[in-house]
Amino acid sequence: MSDVVPPEVRPKPAVPAKPPNVGAPSPSSPFPPQGPGIGGGGGAGGGSALLGYIGIDTIIEQMRKKTMKTGFDFNIMVVGNSGLGKSTLVNTLFKSQVSRRSAGWARDEKIPKTIEIKAVSHVLEEGGVKMKLTVVDTPGFGDQINNDNCWEPISKYINEQYEKFLKEEVNITRKKRIPDTRVHCCIYFITPTGHSLRSLDIEFMKRLSHSVNIIPVIAKSDTMTIEERLEFKQRVRKELEMGGIEFYPQKEFDEDMEDKSDNDKIREAMPFAVVGSDKEYQVNGKRVLGRKTAWGIVEVENPNHCEFALMRDFLIRSHLQDLKEVTHNIHYETYRAKRLNANGGLHPITTGDTQESNL
């Protein structure tokens, strides 16, 4: 009987350890710490348990570094009657002089006979992140005796930006980064009448709500009492609902229950009753942005005085990226599909082509 040779025992390969500081964001990083990546294979997704550290969680840090290098674009349009403080509010939002005061003409200047579209761009930098901000103003909107079809130049401008992006997309030789001039957000300023929306307000928002993200705000809300403001907000919400007007964030775009819960709170607060000011005053030993009145100072960033802080946090700190994504994935895609269906497809443009008729 031959001897049984025992099987060769091979040493178990060493599991590589997670490198120090990998996955932990820097103090200046806006991203939260990542959870453990080992042994999490029993979830609903059916993933396999990891035997050691791979480095998947570093993708967030990679994305952060890339964004900090390249920066990003954000294009905001302001629409409303003259004298509602559109330029001032945008300057207050970004704490810099980013909007030209084109809406505040001097008494000897004439109000434009037609709506003018004026875009001003600035590069803002905060915490190493660069943002090219473009503010699109629409002086002349709603200022005429006859305001029939006064939304058409604005609608045309929005579609022209989609067309520019589409032309770049269908090029055979495309730019590494397509310039994005598409309007990501349209802040619509409602006159604080305290009564109801004008037919012009309803018609504008109804016609443009399917091509751009509309955020309605009640301008110069300090002209109303708190009770008048609450009543006016409720009336405006009811009129928007009765008119079938969808403002951002739209209910059908909520991705999950957490999104729905957060966005429901925002929708209940809309339209934001805001006050803008680029002047500082001393209040209780602190310098604050505000508007001085005969009975005191209206503090712009005080939630007890107005809803500017709520709008700023929503627009910049929680939903800015989503505004860009909804613009690209919903509004632009709708325009793109419509153009392709209407023309039977777009012909690619080569670098040697110069005529726009090739589209």
TACORTA-V121508 format. One record per helix or strand. SS is the DSSP state (h for helix, s for strand). FROM is the first residue (numbers start at 0). TO is the last residue. If there is no record, write none. Layout:
SS&FROM&TO  SS&FROM&TO
This chain:
h&55&69  s&71&78  h&85&93  s&117&125  s&128&136  h&151&168  s&170&170  s&184&189  h&198&207  s&213&217  h&220&222  h&225&241  h&250&252  h&256&268  s&271&272  s&279&282  s&285&292  s&295&298  h&307&317  h&319&342  s&348&348  h&355&357
